Amino acid sequence: MRFHPYHLLGDTPNVVVDGSATPSTVLTLSHWPGSPTPEGLQDDLSAQIVVRAVEQDAVPPAVDAVTNNHFDQDGLAGVALLTLGDEAWRRRGQLVDLARAGDFGTFADRDSMRVAMALAAFDDPDRSPLDRAVFAGGYEAQCGALYEATLPRVLAMLDDPGTVRQWWEDEDAHLDASMHAMASGAATVDEVPELDLAVVTVPEATATGLASRFTITGAAALHPVAVNMATERMRVLVSQGNRHRLELRYETWVMYRSRPLMPRPDLRLLAPRLDDLEGRACWHADAPGALTPALEADEAGSTLPLPRIRAEVEAFLRTAAPAWDPWSPR
């Protein structure tokens, strides 16, 4: 099979990996909400779904085109499994771990996370080693060009992450420091299992460092991967000084299969209560359909102490109605 840029498919019959179907899509292999992925193929990650499809001979042999409407590690891993033949299949465990590192911010092998970090750098025009022409068009053209540029590289990157060290070493050092802070107790995690909540406390003086999620470059005092590796809770409240952020992990957006997860609440409903306690309108939240919706105060931060914030969050989560169903998104 061959990769075809999503925006150039026209009426070409195709298999979609990790994204949404086109009118000419014959088979969808995606964990995205509401995706028509066949029941027997569904799994947590799209790359795992591709593995199932290959194992079950579910990919129509007459279809040559593989595509995706966005560029990220899970999509790249799945497309690689369908287009790079036996060399990719022999590395299917590594490719699935790369997908996990990119989408869920967890890993079995640290090198998978390093390659995920390098791919985030490749997708950042300010850091990317790729030809500038990759970033010349709109997003659809960039997406196709990124696949075409990284598919020939990804297996070698997994075999020897040292070849792309300069694109992951700074972020990897920040992850190291964050994981050390967690292990040493400088940063702490307190879990409330019945609410699927983890409360993470970070020393106020902790400086921010490079922290990508998916292929998006960002910054955080505590690398989110260090948090995700330290807790399986899907609602994470991170507190640093007067900064408090409640985030719902990406696993709760997709059609996650390996274990039941508590449904997402609508965090926007908690913001007015916190505003009342603050005495000003400063809290804002994302809609439940965002990839990783978060609730946090504005740049000035909060005047409320963590124990009060935590009490309000816990009270809200105990009674909040489900606001997102990945199997029937609205």
PEQUI-V49233 format. One record per residue. N is the residue number from 0. PHI is phi in radians with two decimals (999 if undefined). Layout:
<<N	PHI> <N	PHI>>
//
This chain:
<<0	999> <1	-2.23> <2	-1.34> <3	-2.16> <4	-0.98> <5	-0.98> <6	-1.35> <7	-1.89> <8	-1.16> <9	1.05> <10	-1.76> <11	-1.20> <12	-1.02> <13	-2.62> <14	-1.89> <15	-1.66> <16	-1.97> <17	1.35> <18	-2.01> <19	-1.84> <20	-1.25> <21	-1.82> <22	-1.02> <23	-1.76> <24	-1.24> <25	-1.65> <26	-2.56> <27	-1.87> <28	-2.09> <29	-2.54> <30	-1.65> <31	-1.06> <32	-0.96> <33	1.28> <34	-1.13> <35	-1.44> <36	-1.18> <37	-0.95> <38	-0.92> <39	-1.24> <40	-1.83> <41	-1.10> <42	-2.77> <43	-1.13> <44	-1.94> <45	-1.12> <46	-1.08> <47	-1.15> <48	-1.10> <49	-1.07> <50	-1.01> <51	-1.06> <52	-1.09> <53	-1.17> <54	-1.09> <55	-1.71> <56	0.92> <57	-1.60> <58	-1.48> <59	-1.04> <60	-1.13> <61	-1.42> <62	-1.63> <63	-1.83> <64	-1.64> <65	-2.06> <66	-2.61> <67	-2.76> <68	-1.65> <69	-2.62> <70	-1.83> <71	-2.78> <72	-1.17> <73	-1.13> <74	-1.09> <75	-1.09> <76	-1.07> <77	-1.16> <78	-1.12> <79	-1.05> <80	-1.09> <81	-1.62> <82	-2.00> <83	-1.84> <84	1.13> <85	-1.09> <86	-1.07> <87	-1.27> <88	-1.06> <89	-1.14> <90	-1.87> <91	-1.06> <92	-1.11> <93	-1.16> <94	-1.16> <95	-1.13> <96	-1.17> <97	-1.07> <98	-1.06> <99	-1.11> <100	-1.07> <101	-1.26> <102	-1.44> <103	-1.79> <104	1.12> <105	-2.38> <106	-2.74> <107	-1.65> <108	-2.17> <109	-0.99> <110	-1.10> <111	-1.07> <112	-1.17> <113	-1.12> <114	-1.17> <115	-1.04> <116	-1.11> <117	-1.09> <118	-1.15> <119	-1.10> <120	-1.16> <121	-1.08> <122	-1.54> <123	-1.78> <124	-0.97> <125	-1.36> <126	-2.12> <127	-1.19> <128	-1.47> <129	-1.28> <130	-0.97> <131	-1.07> <132	-1.10> <133	-1.03> <134	-1.82> <135	-1.36> <136	-1.70> <137	-1.29> <138	-1.06> <139	-1.05> <140	-1.17> <141	-1.08> <142	-1.02> <143	-1.06> <144	-1.16> <145	-1.14> <146	-1.08> <147	-1.13> <148	-1.46> <149	-1.70> <150	-0.99> <151	-1.22> <152	-1.81> <153	-1.13> <154	-1.18> <155	-1.15> <156	-1.10> <157	-1.19> <158	-1.18> <159	-2.55> <160	-1.03> <161	-1.08> <162	-1.21> <163	-2.11> <164	-0.94> <165	-1.10> <166	-1.73> <167	-2.24> <168	-1.15> <169	-1.17> <170	-1.18> <171	-1.12> <172	-1.13> <173	-1.17> <174	-1.08> <175	-0.99> <176	-1.09> <177	-1.18> <178	-1.16> <179	-1.15> <180	-1.07> <181	-1.19> <182	-1.19> <183	-1.44> <184	1.57> <185	-1.11> <186	-1.91> <187	-2.15> <188	-2.21> <189	-2.12> <190	-1.76> <191	-2.12> <192	-1.01> <193	-1.18> <194	-1.88> <195	0.96> <196	-2.00> <197	-2.11> <198	-1.87> <199	-1.92> <200	-1.92> <201	-2.03> <202	-0.94> <203	-1.06> <204	-1.42> <205	-1.12> <206	-1.38> <207	-1.37> <208	-2.49> <209	-1.09> <210	-2.62> <211	-1.51> <212	-2.29> <213	0.99> <214	-2.02> <215	-1.78> <216	-1.35> <217	-2.56> <218	-2.55> <219	-2.76> <220	-1.18> <221	-2.01> <222	-1.04> <223	-1.04> <224	-1.17> <225	-1.09> <226	-1.16> <227	-1.11> <228	-1.32> <229	-1.63> <230	-2.59> <231	-1.65> <232	-1.16> <233	-1.76> <234	-2.04> <235	-2.15> <236	-1.81> <237	-1.84> <238	-2.15> <239	-2.46> <240	1.09> <241	-1.69> <242	-1.85> <243	-2.33> <244	-2.40> <245	-1.81> <246	-2.22> <247	-1.79> <248	-1.19> <249	-1.08> <250	-0.95> <251	-1.46> <252	-1.56> <253	-1.58> <254	-1.43> <255	-1.43> <256	-1.98> <257	-1.30> <258	-2.75> <259	-1.18> <260	-2.12> <261	-1.10> <262	-1.18> <263	-1.20> <264	-1.54> <265	-1.65> <266	-1.13> <267	-1.10> <268	-1.32> <269	-1.52> <270	-1.00> <271	-1.07> <272	-1.09> <273	-1.20> <274	-1.04> <275	-1.06> <276	-1.20> <277	-1.29> <278	1.45> <279	-2.77> <280	-1.51> <281	-2.38> <282	-1.64> <283	-2.47> <284	-2.54> <285	-1.51> <286	-1.16> <287	-1.12> <288	-1.48> <289	-1.16> <290	-1.03> <291	-2.39> <292	-1.05> <293	-2.38> <294	-2.09> <295	-2.78> <296	-1.48> <297	-1.28> <298	-1.04> <299	-1.24> <300	1.43> <301	-1.92> <302	-1.61> <303	-1.49> <304	-1.26> <305	-0.97> <306	-1.00> <307	-1.26> <308	-1.01> <309	-1.09> <310	-1.07> <311	-1.18> <312	-1.10> <313	-1.13> <314	-1.09> <315	-1.12> <316	-1.15> <317	-1.17> <318	-2.13> <319	-1.14> <320	-1.35> <321	-1.04> <322	-2.22> <323	-2.67> <324	-2.21> <325	-1.05> <326	-1.45> <327	-2.57> <328	-1.17> <329	-2.43>>
//
